[in-house]
Structures are given as structure tokens and as C-alpha cells.
Amino acid sequence: MNKASEKRNCGMNRRHFLATAVSAGAAALAAPMASCAPKRLKGSRMRLGLVTYQWGRDWDLPTLIANCEKTGLLGVELRVDHKHGVSPALSAAQRAEVKRRFADSPVTCVGLGTNHHFDSPDPDALKAEIERTKAWLRLSRDIGASGVKVKPNNFHKGVPHEKTIEQIGRSLRELARYGAELGQQLRLEVHGTCCHLPVIRAIMEVADHPNARVCWNSNPQDLEDEGLEYNFWLVRDCLGDTAHVREFNVESYPYDRLMELFVNADYSGWILLEARTNPPDRVRAMIEQRRLWKELVQRAQAALG
């Protein structure tokens, strides 16, 4: 190698060394800074919203959105047949208007809460329930929501439980596939005489589709058999984007323990208030429930250390 080439080569090596050293130094400085960044607490992605079940049943859509915004309950599941008027009967233009109203606000339309169920021994009735649910899934897509809630729902005299479980699971599988094509989650509310969590687990194993999910419903039956924690773990891996609770300060349900379970699972969906009482000022009551919920979550996070 001649002296000119050697000099150029040495220059390149020197530049490479300096660049590497600078990069290494920057990385060394950044590492402590990254380690000092606050750690995200488990459960911090959970949000509190409202089911229109009782407290929002007689509010039209603008009032419902405004009240959710005032109270910080920034997600809503629209229960069917309420004054908000969102139903499959809406025209394309009306669906677009509903979507626009939510898009122009901080409130998310989480989904639609139907009463459709798949337990009937009558094949024609079952088929009708499935087809009506598909109409709600299409509506949910059109208004910018993310899913539809359905029910299992009951066992029937003279029909083996295993047969009903199989029928419900197969129906959910069909609807989950249909919903997946629309970008809509199918949410099975833990409800009816099928509401025991071992039964729900058996239904979900038949459904066997990633888009078929469970909507926790905070039932007294959650505490039976092996208890809350065991029953929660039965469906933890099946939980969808929504879960239902009642008023945190009315019933004896152990919401403190439930929130610990949701926090420990790092649940990132919507906890939806399905209130049953009739307070004189529902807006004030919603604000109070949000305060109670935040306290429950904070205590659960602190318990995890």
C-alpha cells in the first residue's frame, strides 16, 4: 500500500472510530434517562364508560354525548330501543350523522348492546336471532363503533345442557367470523341461566374464534363455586373490549377485588357502568361513580406495588 492510500485508509478508520465512540456515548447517556422514565402502571389503559341501560335510557343522542362529556365517562354502549334512536332502521345518511356526532366529540361509541340470544330450541327462531345480530354488526360498523353485545342465554327444560352450550357456541362462531369481516367484535355478556363462568368457558371453547369475546357482567354468580378469582381466570384470556359493572357504592359485590383482577390482567378495555338505581341527578351520580372507580383502580395499582 502506498503512503497516500495508507493515509486515506487511516483517515477512514479514525472517522469510523470517532463515529462509533460518539454513538456509544450517546447510548450510554440515554440508557439512564430511559430507566428514569416513569413506569406505566398496570391497568392504566382501562377507561370508564356508560351503558344506557337506566341512566341514559331517556336521553336523545346529543344529550347523551353531552352528559358523558361533562362527567368524564367518555365511552358509551348504546342499549337498543332507547331514546338515542340508533337502530338498524336508520338510513345511510342517518348512520353517517351518528358517526359524525361521535367523531366531533371526545366520546367514543364503544358498541351496541342487544338482547339477541342463541339458546332457542326452535331452529327458525335461532336463525332469526343470528340474522338480526348481523344487522346490528353492520350498523355498528356504519356508525364507527367497534362491536356488538349479545347474550347466551338460558337452558331449556328437556334439552341437555351440552346441546344448548354447543348451539350457542356454534352461533357465536358464525357471528364472530361475520363480525371480523366488518371489523366488529362479538361480545358475549355473561347473562341468564347460562351465566355461571364454567358454562361461559365451555361456550367459548365451542365458539373457538378470536373475535368471539366475553363481556364480564358482575353477577352474584361470579362469587359462587370456586369464587371470584377462580371464575375470573376461567375467562380472563377471552375478555373483550367491554365489561359491565353496577354502581360501586350500592351492592355488596366485591368491586375492590374485581378491580385488582382487572388491573393485574392489565386490562385495556372499557369498564361500562350499567347503573340500576334512579338518582335525582344522574349527571352528578355519574361524576361520583367515576370518582369511586378511580379510587378503586388506584388502590388496586398500589396493592400490586
GURONU-529430 format. One line per 3 residues: their letters; for each residue x, y, z of N, C-alpha, C. Coordinates in Angstrom, 1 decimal. Layout:
BEGIN
A> X:Y:Z:X:Y:Z:X:Y:Z | ...
This chain:
BEGIN
MNK> 0.9:-1.2:0.0:0.0:0.0:0.0:0.9:1.2:0.0 | 0.6:2.2:-0.9:1.4:3.4:-0.9:1.0:4.4:0.2 | 1.8:5.4:0.4:1.6:6.3:1.6:0.3:7.0:1.4
ASE> -0.1:7.4:0.2:-1.4:8.2:0.0:-2.6:7.3:0.4 | -2.5:6.0:-0.1:-3.6:5.1:0.3:-3.7:4.8:1.7 | -2.5:4.6:2.3:-2.5:4.4:3.8:-3.0:5.5:4.6
KRN> -2.7:6.7:4.1:-3.2:7.9:4.8:-4.7:8.0:4.7 | -5.3:7.7:3.5:-6.7:7.8:3.3:-7.4:6.7:4.2 | -6.8:5.5:4.2:-7.3:4.4:5.0:-7.3:4.7:6.5
CGM> -6.2:5.3:6.9:-6.1:5.7:8.4:-7.2:6.7:8.7 | -7.4:7.7:7.8:-8.4:8.7:8.0:-9.8:8.1:8.1 | -10.1:7.1:7.2:-11.4:6.5:7.3:-11.6:5.7:8.6
NRR> -10.5:5.0:9.0:-10.6:4.3:10.3:-10.8:5.2:11.5 | -10.1:6.4:11.4:-10.2:7.3:12.5:-11.7:7.9:12.6 | -12.2:8.2:11.4:-13.6:8.7:11.4:-14.6:7.7:11.9
HFL> -14.4:6.4:11.5:-15.2:5.3:11.9:-15.2:5.2:13.4 | -13.9:5.3:14.0:-13.7:5.1:15.4:-14.4:6.2:16.2 | -14.3:7.5:15.7:-14.9:8.6:16.3:-16.5:8.5:16.3
ATA> -17.0:8.1:15.1:-18.4:8.0:15.0:-19.0:6.9:15.9 | -18.2:5.8:16.0:-18.7:4.7:16.9:-18.6:5.1:18.4 | -17.6:5.8:18.7:-17.4:6.3:20.1:-18.5:7.3:20.5
VSA> -18.9:8.2:19.5:-20.0:9.1:19.8:-21.3:8.4:20.0 | -21.6:7.4:19.1:-22.8:6.7:19.2:-22.9:5.9:20.5 | -21.8:5.3:20.9:-21.7:4.5:22.1:-22.0:5.5:23.3
GAA> -21.4:6.7:23.3:-21.5:7.6:24.4:-23.0:8.1:24.5 | -23.6:8.3:23.3:-25.0:8.8:23.3:-25.9:7.7:23.9 | -25.6:6.4:23.5:-26.4:5.3:24.0:-26.2:5.2:25.5
ALA> -25.0:5.4:26.0:-24.8:5.3:27.5:-25.5:6.4:28.2 | -25.6:7.6:27.6:-26.3:8.7:28.3:-27.8:8.4:28.3 | -28.3:7.9:27.2:-29.7:7.7:27.0:-30.2:6.6:27.9
APM> -29.4:5.6:28.2:-29.8:4.4:29.0:-30.3:4.8:30.4 | -29.6:5.6:31.1:-30.1:6.1:32.4:-31.3:6.9:32.3 | -31.4:7.7:31.2:-32.6:8.6:31.1:-33.8:7.7:30.9
ASC> -33.6:6.6:30.0:-34.8:5.7:29.8:-35.2:5.0:31.0 | -34.2:4.6:31.8:-34.5:3.9:33.1:-35.2:4.8:34.1 | -35.0:6.1:33.9:-35.7:7.1:34.9:-37.1:7.4:34.4
APK> -37.5:7.0:33.2:-38.8:7.3:32.7:-39.8:6.6:33.6 | -41.0:7.3:33.9:-42.0:6.6:34.8:-42.5:5.4:34.2 | -42.6:4.3:35.0:-43.1:3.0:34.5:-44.6:3.1:34.4
RLK> -45.2:2.6:33.3:-46.6:2.6:33.2:-47.3:1.6:34.1 | -48.2:2.1:34.9:-48.9:1.2:35.8:-49.9:0.2:35.1 | -49.9:-1.0:35.7:-50.9:-1.9:35.1:-52.3:-1.4:35.3
GSR> -53.1:-1.6:34.3:-54.5:-1.1:34.3:-54.7:0.3:34.0 | -53.6:1.0:33.6:-53.7:2.4:33.4:-54.4:2.7:32.0 | -54.6:1.7:31.2:-55.3:1.9:29.9:-56.8:1.7:30.0
MRL> -57.2:1.2:31.1:-58.7:1.0:31.3:-59.4:2.4:31.3 | -60.6:2.4:30.8:-61.4:3.6:30.8:-62.8:3.3:31.3 | -63.4:4.3:31.9:-64.8:4.1:32.4:-65.8:4.7:31.5
GLV> -66.8:4.0:31.2:-67.9:4.5:30.3:-69.3:4.2:30.8 | -70.3:4.3:30.0:-71.7:4.1:30.4:-72.4:3.2:29.5 | -73.3:2.4:30.1:-74.3:1.6:29.3:-75.6:2.5:29.5
TYQ> -76.3:2.7:28.4:-77.5:3.5:28.5:-78.7:2.8:29.2 | -78.4:1.6:29.8:-79.4:0.7:30.4:-80.5:1.5:31.2 | -80.1:2.3:32.2:-81.1:3.0:33.0:-80.8:4.5:33.0
WGR> -79.5:4.9:33.3:-79.2:6.3:33.4:-79.2:7.1:32.1 | -79.1:6.4:31.0:-79.2:7.1:29.7:-80.3:6.7:28.8 | -81.3:6.0:29.4:-82.3:5.4:28.6:-83.2:6.5:27.9
DWD> -83.4:7.6:28.6:-84.3:8.6:28.0:-83.6:9.9:27.6 | -82.3:9.8:27.2:-81.6:10.9:26.7:-81.5:10.7:25.2 | -81.8:11.8:24.4:-81.5:11.7:23.0:-80.0:11.7:22.8
LPT> -79.6:11.5:21.5:-78.2:11.3:21.3:-77.3:12.6:21.6 | -77.7:13.8:21.3:-76.9:15.0:21.7:-76.8:15.1:23.2 | -77.9:14.8:23.9:-77.9:14.9:25.4:-77.0:13.9:26.0
LIA> -77.1:12.7:25.5:-76.3:11.5:25.9:-74.8:11.9:25.8 | -74.4:12.3:24.6:-73.0:12.7:24.3:-72.5:13.8:25.3 | -73.4:14.8:25.4:-73.0:16.0:26.2:-72.8:15.6:27.7
NCE> -73.7:14.7:28.2:-73.6:14.3:29.6:-72.4:13.4:29.8 | -72.1:12.5:28.9:-70.9:11.7:29.0:-69.6:12.6:29.0 | -69.7:13.6:28.2:-68.5:14.6:28.2:-68.4:15.3:29.5
KTG> -69.5:15.8:30.0:-69.5:16.5:31.3:-68.9:15.7:32.4 | -69.2:14.4:32.4:-68.9:13.5:33.6:-67.6:12.8:33.4 | -67.0:12.8:32.3:-65.7:12.1:32.0:-65.9:10.7:31.7
LLG> -67.2:10.2:31.6:-67.4:8.8:31.1:-67.4:8.9:29.6 | -66.3:8.7:29.0:-66.1:9.1:27.6:-66.2:7.9:26.6 | -67.0:6.9:27.1:-67.4:5.8:26.2:-68.8:5.4:26.5
VEL> -69.5:4.9:25.5:-70.9:4.6:25.7:-71.3:3.4:24.9 | -72.0:2.4:25.6:-72.6:1.3:24.9:-74.1:1.6:24.7 | -74.6:1.7:23.5:-75.9:2.1:23.3:-76.8:0.9:23.4
RVD> -77.6:0.8:24.4:-78.6:-0.3:24.6:-79.7:-0.1:23.6 | -80.2:-1.1:23.0:-81.2:-1.0:21.9:-82.5:-0.4:22.5 | -83.3:0.1:21.6:-84.7:0.6:21.9:-84.7:1.8:22.9
HKH> -83.7:2.5:23.0:-83.7:3.7:23.9:-83.8:4.9:23.1 | -83.9:6.1:23.8:-84.3:7.3:23.1:-83.2:7.8:22.2 | -82.0:7.3:22.3:-81.0:7.8:21.4:-81.4:7.4:19.9
GVS> -82.2:6.4:19.7:-82.8:6.1:18.4:-81.8:5.5:17.4 | -80.7:4.9:17.9:-79.8:4.3:17.0:-80.2:2.8:16.8 | -80.7:2.5:15.6:-81.2:1.1:15.3:-80.9:0.8:13.8
PAL> -81.1:-0.5:13.5:-80.9:-0.8:12.1:-81.8:-0.1:11.1 | -82.9:0.5:11.6:-83.8:1.2:10.7:-83.2:2.5:10.2 | -82.1:2.9:10.7:-81.5:4.2:10.2:-81.1:4.1:8.8
SAA> -81.2:5.1:8.0:-80.8:5.2:6.6:-79.2:5.4:6.6 | -78.7:5.3:5.4:-77.2:5.5:5.3:-76.8:6.9:5.8 | -77.7:7.9:5.4:-77.4:9.3:5.8:-77.5:9.5:7.3
QRA> -78.5:8.8:7.9:-78.6:8.9:9.4:-77.5:8.2:10.1 | -77.0:7.1:9.6:-75.9:6.4:10.2:-74.7:7.3:10.1 | -74.5:8.0:9.0:-73.3:8.9:8.9:-73.4:10.0:9.8
EVK> -74.6:10.5:10.1:-74.8:11.6:11.1:-74.5:11.1:12.5 | -74.9:9.9:12.9:-74.5:9.4:14.2:-73.0:9.3:14.3 | -72.4:8.8:13.3:-70.9:8.6:13.3:-70.2:10.0:13.4
RRF> -70.8:11.0:12.7:-70.2:12.4:12.8:-70.3:12.9:14.2 | -71.5:12.7:14.8:-71.7:13.3:16.2:-70.7:12.8:17.1 | -70.4:11.5:17.1:-69.4:10.9:18.0:-68.0:11.4:17.6
ADS> -67.7:11.5:16.3:-66.4:11.9:15.8:-66.1:13.3:16.2 | -67.1:14.2:16.3:-66.9:15.6:16.7:-66.9:15.8:18.2 | -66.9:14.7:19.0:-66.9:14.8:20.4:-65.8:14.0:21.0
PVT> -65.4:14.1:22.3:-64.4:13.2:22.9:-65.0:11.9:23.3 | -66.3:11.7:23.1:-67.0:10.4:23.5:-66.9:9.4:22.4 | -66.5:8.2:22.8:-66.4:7.0:21.9:-67.7:6.2:22.0
CVG> -68.3:5.9:20.8:-69.3:4.9:20.8:-68.7:3.5:20.8 | -68.7:2.9:22.0:-68.0:1.6:22.2:-68.7:0.5:21.4 | -70.0:0.6:21.4:-70.7:-0.5:20.7:-72.2:-0.5:20.9
LGT> -72.9:-1.5:20.5:-74.3:-1.6:20.6:-74.6:-2.8:21.5 | -75.6:-2.6:22.5:-75.9:-3.7:23.4:-77.3:-4.3:23.0 | -77.3:-5.4:22.4:-78.5:-6.1:22.0:-79.0:-7.1:23.0
NHH> -80.2:-7.6:22.8:-80.7:-8.7:23.6:-80.8:-10.0:22.8 | -80.1:-10.1:21.7:-80.2:-11.3:20.9:-79.4:-12.4:21.6 | -80.0:-13.6:21.5:-79.5:-14.8:22.2:-79.7:-16.0:21.3
FDS> -79.0:-17.1:21.7:-78.9:-18.2:20.7:-79.2:-19.6:21.4 | -80.1:-19.5:22.3:-80.4:-20.7:23.1:-81.7:-21.4:22.6 | -82.5:-20.8:21.8:-83.8:-21.4:21.4:-83.7:-22.7:20.8
PDP> -84.6:-23.7:21.3:-84.7:-25.0:20.6:-85.3:-24.9:19.2 | -86.0:-23.8:18.9:-86.6:-23.7:17.6:-85.6:-23.2:16.6 | -85.3:-24.0:15.6:-84.3:-23.6:14.6:-84.6:-22.3:13.8
DAL> -85.9:-22.1:13.6:-86.3:-20.9:12.9:-86.0:-19.6:13.7 | -86.3:-19.8:15.0:-86.1:-18.6:15.9:-84.6:-18.4:16.1 | -83.8:-19.4:16.1:-82.4:-19.3:16.2:-81.8:-18.6:15.0
KAE> -82.2:-19.0:13.8:-81.8:-18.4:12.6:-82.1:-16.9:12.5 | -83.3:-16.6:13.0:-83.7:-15.2:13.0:-82.9:-14.3:13.9 | -82.5:-14.9:15.1:-81.6:-14.2:16.0:-80.3:-13.9:15.4
IER> -79.8:-14.9:14.7:-78.4:-14.7:14.1:-78.5:-13.7:13.0 | -79.5:-13.7:12.2:-79.6:-12.7:11.1:-79.8:-11.3:11.7 | -80.6:-11.2:12.7:-80.8:-9.8:13.3:-79.5:-9.3:13.9
TKA> -78.7:-10.2:14.5:-77.4:-9.8:15.1:-76.5:-9.3:14.0 | -76.6:-9.9:12.8:-75.7:-9.5:11.7:-76.1:-8.0:11.3 | -77.4:-7.7:11.4:-77.8:-6.4:11.0:-77.2:-5.4:12.0
WLR> -77.2:-5.7:13.3:-76.6:-4.8:14.3:-75.1:-4.7:14.1 | -74.4:-5.8:13.7:-73.0:-5.7:13.4:-72.7:-4.7:12.2 | -73.6:-4.8:11.2:-73.4:-3.8:10.1:-73.7:-2.4:10.6
LSR> -74.7:-2.2:11.4:-74.9:-0.9:11.9:-73.8:-0.4:12.8 | -73.2:-1.2:13.6:-72.1:-0.8:14.5:-70.9:-0.3:13.6 | -70.7:-1.1:12.5:-69.6:-0.6:11.6:-69.9:0.7:11.0
DIG> -71.1:0.9:10.6:-71.5:2.2:9.9:-71.5:3.4:10.8 | -71.7:3.2:12.1:-71.6:4.4:13.0:-70.3:4.6:13.6 | -69.3:3.8:13.3:-68.0:3.9:13.8:-67.7:3.3:15.1
ASG> -68.6:2.4:15.6:-68.4:1.7:16.8:-67.5:0.4:16.6 | -67.3:-0.3:17.6:-66.3:-1.4:17.5:-66.9:-2.8:17.8 | -68.2:-2.9:18.1:-68.7:-4.3:18.4:-70.1:-4.3:18.9
VKV> -70.6:-5.5:19.0:-72.0:-5.7:19.4:-72.0:-6.7:20.5 | -72.9:-6.4:21.6:-73.0:-7.3:22.7:-74.3:-8.2:22.5 | -74.1:-9.5:22.8:-75.2:-10.4:22.7:-75.3:-11.2:24.0
KPN> -76.3:-12.1:24.1:-76.5:-12.9:25.3:-76.4:-14.4:25.0 | -76.2:-15.3:26.0:-76.1:-16.7:25.6:-77.5:-17.3:25.2 | -78.6:-17.7:26.1:-78.9:-17.1:27.3:-79.4:-18.0:28.4
NFH> -80.3:-19.0:28.1:-80.9:-19.9:29.1:-80.9:-21.3:28.7 | -80.9:-22.2:29.7:-81.1:-23.6:29.4:-82.6:-23.8:29.4 | -83.0:-24.9:28.7:-84.5:-25.2:28.5:-84.8:-26.6:28.9
KGV> -86.0:-26.7:29.5:-86.5:-27.9:30.0:-86.5:-29.0:28.9 | -86.0:-30.1:29.2:-86.0:-31.2:28.2:-84.8:-31.2:27.2 | -84.0:-30.1:27.3:-82.8:-30.0:26.3:-81.6:-30.2:27.2
PHE> -80.7:-31.1:26.8:-79.5:-31.3:27.6:-78.6:-30.0:27.6 | -78.0:-29.7:28.7:-77.2:-28.5:28.8:-76.1:-28.5:27.7 | -75.5:-29.7:27.5:-74.4:-29.8:26.5:-74.9:-29.4:25.1
KTI> -76.1:-29.8:24.8:-76.6:-29.4:23.4:-76.8:-27.9:23.3 | -77.3:-27.3:24.4:-77.5:-25.8:24.3:-76.2:-25.1:24.3 | -75.2:-25.6:25.0:-73.9:-25.0:25.0:-73.3:-25.1:23.6
EQI> -73.4:-26.2:23.0:-72.9:-26.4:21.6:-73.6:-25.5:20.7 | -74.9:-25.3:20.8:-75.6:-24.5:19.8:-75.2:-23.0:20.0 | -75.1:-22.6:21.2:-74.7:-21.2:21.4:-73.3:-21.0:20.9
GRS> -72.4:-21.9:21.2:-71.0:-21.7:20.8:-70.9:-21.7:19.2 | -71.6:-22.5:18.6:-71.6:-22.5:17.1:-72.2:-21.3:16.5 | -73.2:-20.8:17.1:-73.8:-19.5:16.7:-72.8:-18.3:16.8
LRE> -72.1:-18.3:18.0:-71.1:-17.3:18.2:-70.0:-17.4:17.2 | -69.6:-18.6:16.9:-68.5:-18.7:15.9:-68.9:-18.1:14.5 | -70.1:-18.4:14.1:-70.6:-17.9:12.8:-70.6:-16.4:12.9
LAR> -71.1:-15.8:14.0:-71.2:-14.3:14.1:-69.9:-13.7:14.3 | -69.0:-14.4:15.0:-67.6:-13.8:15.1:-66.9:-13.7:13.8 | -67.1:-14.7:13.0:-66.5:-14.7:11.6:-67.1:-13.5:10.8
YGA> -68.4:-13.4:10.9:-69.1:-12.3:10.1:-68.6:-11.0:10.7 | -68.5:-10.8:12.0:-68.1:-9.6:12.6:-66.7:-9.2:12.2 | -65.8:-10.2:12.2:-64.4:-10.0:11.8:-64.3:-9.4:10.5
ELG> -65.1:-9.8:9.5:-65.0:-9.2:8.2:-65.4:-7.7:8.2 | -66.2:-7.3:9.2:-66.6:-5.9:9.3:-65.8:-5.1:10.2 | -64.8:-5.8:10.9:-64.0:-5.1:11.9:-64.8:-4.9:13.2
QQL> -65.7:-5.8:13.5:-66.6:-5.7:14.7:-66.4:-6.8:15.6 | -66.2:-6.5:16.9:-66.0:-7.6:17.9:-67.4:-8.1:18.3 | -67.5:-9.4:18.5:-68.7:-10.0:19.0:-68.5:-10.3:20.5
RLE> -69.4:-9.7:21.4:-69.2:-9.7:22.8:-70.3:-10.4:23.5 | -70.0:-11.5:24.2:-71.0:-12.4:24.9:-71.1:-11.9:26.3 | -72.2:-11.3:26.6:-72.5:-10.9:28.0:-72.7:-12.1:28.9
VHG> -72.1:-12.1:30.0:-72.3:-13.2:31.0:-73.7:-13.0:31.6 | -74.7:-13.8:31.1:-76.1:-13.4:31.4:-77.0:-14.7:31.4 | -78.1:-14.6:32.0:-79.1:-15.6:32.0:-78.8:-16.8:32.9
TCC> -79.5:-18.0:32.7:-79.2:-19.1:33.4:-77.9:-19.8:32.9 | -77.3:-19.3:31.9:-76.0:-19.7:31.4:-74.9:-18.9:32.0 | -75.2:-18.1:33.0:-74.2:-17.1:33.4:-73.1:-17.6:34.3
HLP> -73.2:-18.8:34.8:-72.1:-19.4:35.6:-70.8:-19.4:34.7 | -69.7:-19.0:35.2:-68.5:-18.9:34.4:-68.0:-20.2:33.8 | -68.1:-21.3:34.5:-67.7:-22.6:33.8:-68.5:-22.8:32.6
VIR> -69.8:-22.4:32.6:-70.6:-22.6:31.4:-70.2:-21.7:30.3 | -69.9:-20.4:30.7:-69.4:-19.4:29.7:-68.1:-19.9:29.1 | -67.2:-20.5:29.9:-66.0:-21.0:29.4:-66.2:-22.1:28.4
AIM> -67.2:-23.0:28.7:-67.5:-24.1:27.8:-68.0:-23.6:26.5 | -68.9:-22.6:26.5:-69.4:-22.0:25.3:-68.3:-21.4:24.4 | -67.3:-20.7:25.1:-66.3:-20.0:24.3:-65.3:-21.1:23.7
EVA> -65.2:-22.2:24.4:-64.3:-23.3:23.8:-65.0:-23.8:22.5 | -66.3:-23.9:22.5:-67.0:-24.3:21.3:-66.9:-23.2:20.2 | -67.1:-22.0:20.6:-67.0:-20.9:19.6:-65.7:-20.8:18.9
DHP> -64.6:-20.9:19.7:-63.2:-21.1:19.2:-62.9:-20.1:18.1 | -63.1:-18.9:18.3:-62.8:-17.8:17.3:-62.2:-16.6:18.0 | -61.1:-16.0:17.6:-60.5:-14.9:18.3:-61.4:-13.7:18.4
NAR> -62.4:-13.6:17.5:-63.3:-12.4:17.5:-64.5:-12.6:18.4 | -64.7:-13.8:19.0:-65.7:-14.0:20.0:-65.1:-13.8:21.3 | -65.7:-12.8:22.1:-65.1:-12.4:23.3:-66.2:-12.3:24.4
VCW> -65.7:-12.3:25.7:-66.6:-12.3:26.8:-66.7:-10.9:27.4 | -68.0:-10.5:27.7:-68.2:-9.2:28.4:-68.6:-9.6:29.8 | -67.6:-9.3:30.7:-67.8:-9.6:32.1:-69.0:-8.8:32.6
NSN> -69.9:-9.4:33.5:-71.1:-8.7:33.8:-71.4:-8.4:35.3 | -70.4:-8.8:36.1:-70.5:-8.5:37.6:-71.8:-9.1:38.2 | -72.0:-10.4:38.0:-73.2:-11.1:38.5:-72.9:-11.7:39.9
PQD> -73.9:-11.9:40.7:-73.7:-12.6:42.0:-73.1:-14.0:41.8 | -73.5:-14.6:40.7:-73.0:-16.0:40.4:-71.4:-16.0:40.3 | -70.8:-14.9:40.0:-69.4:-14.8:39.9:-68.7:-15.3:41.2
LED> -69.4:-15.2:42.3:-68.8:-15.4:43.6:-69.1:-16.9:44.1 | -69.8:-17.6:43.3:-70.2:-19.0:43.6:-69.1:-20.0:43.3 | -69.4:-21.2:43.6:-68.5:-22.3:43.3:-67.1:-22.1:43.9
EGL> -66.1:-21.9:43.0:-64.7:-21.7:43.5:-64.4:-20.3:43.8 | -65.3:-19.3:43.6:-65.1:-18.0:44.0:-64.7:-17.0:42.8 | -64.6:-15.8:43.1:-64.4:-14.7:42.1:-63.1:-14.9:41.4
EYN> -62.0:-15.1:42.1:-60.7:-15.1:41.4:-60.7:-16.3:40.4 | -61.1:-17.5:40.9:-61.1:-18.7:40.0:-62.0:-18.5:38.8 | -63.2:-17.9:39.0:-64.1:-17.7:37.9:-63.6:-16.6:36.9
FWL> -62.9:-15.6:37.4:-62.3:-14.6:36.6:-61.2:-15.2:35.7 | -60.4:-16.1:36.3:-59.3:-16.7:35.5:-59.9:-17.7:34.4 | -61.1:-18.2:34.6:-61.7:-19.1:33.6:-61.9:-18.4:32.3
VRD> -62.1:-17.1:32.3:-62.4:-16.3:31.1:-61.4:-15.2:30.8 | -60.4:-15.0:31.7:-59.5:-13.9:31.5:-58.9:-13.8:30.1 | -58.6:-14.9:29.5:-58.0:-14.9:28.2:-59.0:-14.7:27.1
CLG> -60.3:-14.6:27.5:-61.4:-14.4:26.5:-62.0:-13.1:26.6 | -61.6:-12.2:27.5:-62.2:-10.9:27.8:-62.1:-10.1:26.5 | -63.3:-9.4:26.2:-63.3:-8.5:25.1:-63.0:-7.0:25.5
DTA> -63.4:-6.1:24.7:-63.1:-4.7:25.0:-64.1:-4.0:25.9 | -65.1:-4.8:26.4:-66.1:-4.2:27.3:-66.3:-5.1:28.5 | -66.6:-4.5:29.7:-67.0:-5.2:30.9:-68.0:-4.4:31.6
HVR> -69.0:-5.0:32.2:-70.1:-4.3:32.9:-70.0:-4.3:34.4 | -70.3:-3.2:35.0:-70.3:-3.1:36.5:-71.6:-2.4:36.8 | -72.0:-2.5:38.1:-73.1:-1.7:38.6:-72.5:-0.5:39.4
EFN> -73.4:0.2:40.2:-72.9:1.3:41.0:-71.9:0.7:42.0 | -70.8:1.4:42.2:-69.7:0.8:43.1:-70.1:1.0:44.6 | -71.1:1.8:44.9:-71.4:2.0:46.3:-72.8:1.6:46.7
VES> -73.4:0.7:45.9:-74.8:0.2:46.2:-74.8:-1.2:46.6 | -74.2:-2.1:45.8:-74.3:-3.5:46.0:-73.1:-4.0:46.9 | -73.2:-5.3:47.3:-72.2:-5.9:48.1:-71.2:-6.6:47.3
YPY> -71.3:-6.5:46.0:-70.3:-7.1:45.1:-68.9:-6.6:45.4 | -67.9:-7.5:45.4:-66.5:-7.0:45.8:-65.8:-6.4:44.7 | -66.2:-5.1:44.4:-65.5:-4.4:43.3:-64.1:-4.1:43.5
DRL> -63.7:-4.0:44.8:-62.3:-3.8:45.1:-61.4:-4.9:44.6 | -61.9:-6.2:44.8:-61.2:-7.3:44.4:-61.3:-7.5:42.9 | -62.4:-7.1:42.3:-62.6:-7.2:40.8:-61.6:-6.3:40.1
MEL> -61.5:-5.1:40.6:-60.5:-4.1:40.0:-59.1:-4.6:40.2 | -58.8:-5.3:41.3:-57.5:-5.8:41.4:-57.2:-6.9:40.3 | -58.2:-7.7:40.0:-58.1:-8.7:39.0:-57.9:-8.1:37.6
FVN> -58.7:-7.0:37.3:-58.6:-6.3:36.0:-57.2:-5.6:35.9 | -56.8:-5.0:37.0:-55.5:-4.3:37.0:-54.4:-5.3:36.8 | -54.4:-6.4:37.5:-53.4:-7.4:37.4:-53.3:-8.0:36.0
ADY> -54.5:-8.1:35.4:-54.5:-8.6:34.0:-54.1:-7.5:33.0 | -53.8:-6.3:33.5:-53.5:-5.1:32.6:-54.6:-5.0:31.5 | -55.8:-5.1:32.0:-56.9:-4.9:31.1:-56.9:-3.5:30.4
SGW> -57.2:-3.5:29.1:-57.1:-2.2:28.4:-58.4:-1.8:27.8 | -59.5:-2.4:28.2:-60.8:-2.1:27.6:-61.6:-1.1:28.4 | -62.9:-1.1:28.1:-63.8:-0.2:28.8:-64.6:-0.9:29.9
ILL> -64.5:-0.3:31.1:-65.4:-0.7:32.2:-66.7:0.2:32.1 | -67.8:-0.5:31.8:-69.0:0.3:31.5:-70.0:0.2:32.6 | -70.5:1.3:33.1:-71.4:1.4:34.2:-72.8:1.1:33.7
EAR> -73.3:0.0:34.2:-74.7:-0.4:33.9:-75.6:-0.1:35.1 | -75.8:1.1:35.4:-76.4:1.5:36.6:-77.9:1.1:36.7 | -78.4:0.8:37.9:-79.7:0.3:38.1:-80.6:1.2:38.9
TNP> -80.0:2.1:39.6:-80.8:3.0:40.5:-81.4:4.2:39.8 | -82.1:5.0:40.5:-82.8:6.2:39.9:-82.5:7.4:40.7 | -81.2:7.9:40.7:-80.9:9.1:41.4:-81.5:10.3:40.9
PDR> -81.8:11.4:41.7:-82.4:12.6:41.2:-81.6:13.4:40.2 | -80.3:13.2:40.3:-79.4:13.9:39.4:-78.4:12.9:38.8 | -78.7:12.4:37.7:-77.9:11.3:37.1:-76.5:11.8:36.7
VRA> -76.4:13.1:36.3:-75.1:13.6:35.9:-74.1:13.6:37.1 | -74.7:14.1:38.2:-73.9:14.2:39.4:-73.5:12.8:39.9 | -74.5:11.8:39.7:-74.2:10.4:40.1:-73.1:9.8:39.3
MIE> -73.1:10.2:38.0:-72.0:9.7:37.1:-70.7:10.2:37.5 | -70.6:11.4:37.9:-69.4:12.0:38.4:-68.9:11.3:39.6 | -69.8:11.0:40.5:-69.5:10.3:41.8:-69.0:8.9:41.5
QRR> -69.6:8.2:40.6:-69.2:6.9:40.2:-67.8:6.9:39.6 | -67.5:7.9:38.8:-66.2:8.0:38.2:-65.1:8.2:39.3 | -65.4:9.0:40.3:-64.5:9.2:41.4:-64.2:7.9:42.2
LWK> -65.3:7.2:42.5:-65.2:5.9:43.2:-64.4:4.9:42.4 | -64.6:4.9:41.1:-63.9:3.9:40.2:-62.4:4.3:40.2 | -62.0:5.5:40.1:-60.6:5.9:40.1:-60.0:5.5:41.4
ELV> -60.7:5.7:42.5:-60.1:5.3:43.8:-59.9:3.7:43.9 | -60.8:3.0:43.3:-60.7:1.5:43.3:-59.4:1.1:42.5 | -59.3:1.7:41.3:-58.2:1.4:40.4:-56.8:1.8:41.1
QRA> -56.8:3.0:41.7:-55.6:3.4:42.3:-55.2:2.5:43.5 | -56.1:2.1:44.3:-55.8:1.2:45.4:-55.3:-0.2:44.8 | -55.9:-0.6:43.7:-55.5:-1.9:43.1:-54.1:-1.8:42.6
QAA> -53.8:-0.7:42.0:-52.4:-0.5:41.5:-51.4:-0.4:42.6 | -51.8:0.3:43.7:-50.9:0.4:44.8:-50.7:-1.0:45.5 | -51.7:-1.8:45.5:-51.6:-3.2:46.1:-50.6:-4.0:45.3
LG> -50.5:-3.8:44.0:-49.5:-4.5:43.2:-48.1:-4.0:43.4 | -48.0:-2.9:44.0:-46.6:-2.3:44.2:-46.1:-1.7:43.0
